[in-house]
Amino acid sequence: MRDLDPAFQGAGQKAGIEIWRIENFLPVPLPTSSIGKFFTGDSYIVLKTTALKTGALRHDIHYWLGKDTSQDESGTAAIKTVELDAALGGRAVQYREVQGHETEKFLSYFKPCIIPQEGGIASGFKHVEAEEHVTRLFVCRGKHVVHVKEVAFARSSLNHDDIYILDTKSKIFQFNGSNSSIQERAKALEVVQYIKDTYHDGTCEVATVEDGKLMADADSGEFWGFFGGFAPLPRKTANAEDKTFSSDITKLFCVEKGQANPVEGDSLKREMLDTSKCYILDCGFEVFVWMGRTTSLDDRKIASGAAEEMIRSSERPKSQMIRIIEGFETVPFRSKFDAWPQETNTTVSEDGRGKVAALLQRQGFNVRGLMKAAPPKEELQAFIDCTGNLQVWRVNGQEKALLPAADHSKFYSGDCYVFQYSYPGEEKEEILIGTWFGKQSVEEERASAVSMASKMVESMKFVPAQARIYEGKEPVQFFVIMQSFIVFKGGVSSGYKKYIAEKEVDDDTYNENGLALFRIQGSGPENMQAIQVGPIASSLNSSYCYILHNDSSVYTWTGNQATSTDHELVERQLDLIKPNLQTRAQKEGSEIEPFWELLGGKAEYPSQKLTKEPESDPHLFSCTFTKEILKVTEIYNFTQDDLMTEDIFILDCHSEIFVWVGQEVPPKNKLLALTIGEKFIEKDSLLERLSPEAPIYVIMEGGEPGFFTRFFTPWDSSKSGMHGDSFQRKLRIVKNGGTPVVDKPKRRTPASYGGRASVPDKSQQRSRSMSFSPDRVRVRGRSPAFNALAATFESQNARNLSTPPPVVRKLYPRSVTPDSSKLAPKSTAIASRSALFEQQLKTPPQEPSIPKSLKASPKTPESPASESNSKEKENDKKLEKSMSIRIESLTIQEDAKEGVEDEEDFPVHPYDRLKTTSADPVSDIDVTRREAYLSPEEFKEKFGMAKEAFYKLPKWKQNKFKMAVQLF
């Protein structure tokens, strides 16, 4: 530490990339403007710092060696990398990167590519600002990251397997070899965009040339003209760089006194590695250097030099060297050993990190980044709207039965359920179809539930997202959908009854008049659960509240570590479990004897709060699934652009698994998406012991919900609205200047049915008396203002959780499913007022919807009654048109006017003259905005709010109020 290079002072203290270039055998920091620019004659050290969800910082160190760098400079880079790791606490993984053979992880830092420039410090290169453009030819390889290499500008450089970019003064050509894949072509277009922006100020033309297509094409003719005209391409010849080295044979060497000596053994075991020594694990393409925790800095440098010599002597330029510190082994390294222990002792590492920080602090260095950060406290967020339409079915053998609204959130542990939830997304209505498996449910009914859910998704053309959820592993999205979720013991399905009969076990199915104990948990009124547990004292926990009841008495028990939120949730759940009995409250430590008698006497119980699997930093994998074999490739530093429409990807968050399926994936593979997710958990690519019961979501391209897109920041939904394969989409973006062009404008929809946020603020949470009682089931999706207006039209008791407001059903016809016909009928009063609204939307959007009677002058004589009757008949016929089409037309018109018309100054007219039935109607007005002609006083009388407040509402909500007061 006394010899720590000053250039490394303060390194690795915050997330990001830091780069040093070796100049005169010393590391010199590069300015931010030079990040991503590499010269072939230089060596560099690259530090990538990542902030983890735990609050800690992870470091990856790479040293990059240009093809023309000197051996002295490359040796200095290797040594300085070891020193930088020591300064960071000795826990970073170190990678050796050689120009042209970089790891995908390294290239992912500099998307879309790096294009090294000729020259270097040793050769005294100079930047020439206004040099003449030189035509260059590049070859591009890679499906997920692109390896770009400049090749000789000659026809002999071209072949049928690769993709080439010809950069000329006025135009950039991309030549797609006939054997290249769509994904490779799409990724190469990102390089075209990079070259266009970097070397042409984003102004030159872009053209693509397809190998083997000799049709009369001006771009193709121009491209081949640079090569002296078209001629057949030669076959690709193998060279030394194309040779691959087998990774199947692994050899372990122990480095002692600078020599690498083989370690004998039939198989590799963790016990072979001594903490006081350094080892080399040669896997052909990958060469690992493992450094024991107690080894000296000199020993680590010697081991690194021995590995460098091993690669150089065997003439393996493509081999990658990875240096690892004991306790922080990577997944690829651990996978080479038999049964690597899951738990590793990192206490020593933390102690070492603290000692390094203390030493550097005494020397005057800023060590803020070396100190262990406290994990950030995250607010529980569901990223899903909680005001949608819910339907639930219980699986009964091979059939499913629709549950009444009052039982939507009451599940039995011995049963399986299928649910469908439609809710307003940011741009359109979202649908989630899922299955829930109770812990005591039978395998036959689980398979039946999955089959039913899959058929529902398939029947809706794979638009909905699909979820597979197990009891005890529910994600927060599920709890927000259910809101007041109760799990009873036992079951009522035929499968469960058959199972307990065959096993001859007691049926412990919940009986409302029997003895039962419920643990109450959750984060608020919109997310609370009552879980039935065994009615014994050992089921209690000091961190929770409980409800205990039998046929005649009810007790609530509050643990000493329970919060005020827990107390409120108990009161709310009482309304659902035992609403009509007097409750006796019990505080931990002061219980009365009858309470313990019901539980069979006192007993020891825990006090630690139950914790779920933490959400870890997400990892993205590309998947191929053939013949029951799943192959995955990790994509580092992923973005939305990495999701190719022809492929299936898996987002691994440890506690949840997302399977993303592109639009161009064959239908038979779409049906296998859930199976692929299960196979991924079984494969456990990151060796993190994934739970086989972890929730799995199947997400279709174009229907990505917010709880998926939050992992891709920023997310551009217009890219999902494009048609064609990945290459065609990317080509349109590149030719359009980097902006996606959707094929169809998406219809705008509101953010929520009822105007509530996805995660209500605590100040908005309702009291128990307002929402949860058996006779007053909470209504989803209504704003308080609209409820007040509609109160005179329908009974409060007639509403249920599965029936959204009738007007909303009209506005969102896509939420109707075949099973929706079983729901409660709409109010006749509201329907009649909706018909009045429909009548005024009959005219196509290009024509003003103005009745003849309004177009006429006030002096015009009244039309005969026969003419009026004939017009009414014509209107009645037009009412048969689809409501959704008219609403869409109106929405498009309103979108065009929004933000302009709201500020117009309209004249004032009495309400009686604005009605369609008026004897003396006002002429020459915009009939789609009659309310704008009311005076502020009359407006407030009719709408119940100020005019200014009305026009701040979304258009869809304004229409609700218009219908309610019959302005139309």
HELIX and SHEET records of a PDB file:
HELIX    1   1 PRO A    6  PHE A    8  5                                   3    
HELIX    2   2 THR A   32  SER A   34  5                                   3    
HELIX    3   3 GLN A   71  ALA A   87  1                                  17    
HELIX    4   4 GLU A  104  LEU A  107  1                                   4    
HELIX    5   5 SER A  108  PHE A  110  5                                   3    
HELIX    6   6 ARG A  155  SER A  157  5                                   3    
HELIX    7   7 ILE A  182  TYR A  199  1                                  18    
HELIX    8   8 ALA A  218  GLY A  225  1                                   8    
HELIX    9   9 ALA A  240  ASP A  242  5                                   3    
HELIX   10  10 ARG A  270  MET A  272  5                                   3    
HELIX   11  11 LEU A  297  SER A  313  1                                  17    
HELIX   12  12 VAL A  331  ARG A  334  1                                   4    
HELIX   13  13 THR A  347  ARG A  362  1                                  16    
HELIX   14  14 ARG A  368  LEU A  370  5                                   3    
HELIX   15  15 ALA A  405  ASP A  407  5                                   3    
HELIX   16  16 GLU A  443  SER A  459  1                                  17    
HELIX   17  17 VAL A  476  MET A  482  1                                   7    
HELIX   18  18 SER A  494  LYS A  503  1                                  10    
HELIX   19  19 ALA A  537  SER A  539  5                                   3    
HELIX   20  20 SER A  564  ILE A  577  1                                  14    
HELIX   21  21 GLU A  593  LEU A  598  1                                   6    
HELIX   22  22 GLN A  640  ASP A  642  5                                   3    
HELIX   23  23 PRO A  667  LYS A  670  1                                   4    
HELIX   24  24 ALA A  673  LYS A  683  1                                  11    
HELIX   25  25 GLY A  706  THR A  709  1                                   4    
HELIX   26  26 SER A  717  LYS A  719  5                                   3    
HELIX   27  27 SER A  726  LYS A  735  1                                  10    
HELIX   28  28 LYS A  762  GLN A  764  5                                   3    
HELIX   29  29 ARG A  768  SER A  771  1                                   4    
HELIX   30  30 PRO A  784  ALA A  790  1                                   7    
HELIX   31  31 GLN A  796  ALA A  798  5                                   3    
HELIX   32  32 PRO A  806  LEU A  811  1                                   6    
HELIX   33  33 PRO A  813  SER A  815  5                                   3    
HELIX   34  34 PRO A  818  LYS A  822  5                                   5    
HELIX   35  35 THR A  828  GLN A  839  1                                  12    
HELIX   36  36 LYS A  852  LYS A  855  1                                   4    
HELIX   37  37 ALA A  865  LYS A  878  1                                  14    
HELIX   38  38 MET A  883  LYS A  897  1                                  15    
HELIX   39  39 GLU A  901  GLU A  903  5                                   3    
HELIX   40  40 TYR A  911  ARG A  913  5                                   3    
HELIX   41  41 VAL A  927  TYR A  933  5                                   7    
HELIX   42  42 PRO A  936  PHE A  943  1                                   8    
HELIX   43  43 LYS A  947  TYR A  951  1                                   5    
HELIX   44  44 LYS A  955  ALA A  964  1                                  10    
SHEET    1   A10 LEU A  26  PRO A  29  0                                        
SHEET    2   A10 GLY A  16  GLU A  23 -1                                        
SHEET    3   A10 SER A  43  ALA A  51 -1                                        
SHEET    4   A10 LEU A  57  LEU A  65 -1                                        
SHEET    5   A10 VAL A  93  VAL A  98  1                                        
SHEET    6   A10 GLN A 320  ILE A 325 -1                                        
SHEET    7   A10 GLU A 286  MET A 291  1                                        
SHEET    8   A10 CYS A 278  ASP A 282 -1                                        
SHEET    9   A10 LYS A 251  GLU A 256 -1                                        
SHEET   10   A10 GLN A 259  PRO A 262 -1                                        
SHEET    1   B 5 HIS A 147  VAL A 151  0                                        
SHEET    2   B 5 ARG A 136  ARG A 141 -1                                        
SHEET    3   B 5 ILE A 163  ASP A 167 -1                                        
SHEET    4   B 5 LYS A 171  ASN A 176 -1                                        
SHEET    5   B 5 GLU A 205  GLU A 210  1                                        
SHEET    1   C10 GLU A 399  LEU A 402  0                                        
SHEET    2   C10 ASN A 389  ASN A 396 -1                                        
SHEET    3   C10 CYS A 416  PRO A 424 -1                                        
SHEET    4   C10 GLU A 429  PHE A 437 -1                                        
SHEET    5   C10 ALA A 465  TYR A 470  1                                        
SHEET    6   C10 ILE A 696  MET A 700 -1                                        
SHEET    7   C10 ILE A 657  VAL A 661  1                                        
SHEET    8   C10 ILE A 648  ASP A 652 -1                                        
SHEET    9   C10 HIS A 619  THR A 626 -1                                        
SHEET   10   C10 ILE A 629  ILE A 635 -1                                        
SHEET    1   D 7 LYS A 410  TYR A 412  0                                        
SHEET    2   D 7 SER A 484  PHE A 488  1                                        
SHEET    3   D 7 ASN A 527  VAL A 533  1                                        
SHEET    4   D 7 ALA A 516  GLY A 524 -1                                        
SHEET    5   D 7 CYS A 545  HIS A 549 -1                                        
SHEET    6   D 7 VAL A 554  THR A 558 -1                                        
SHEET    7   D 7 THR A 583  LYS A 587  1                                        
END                                                                             
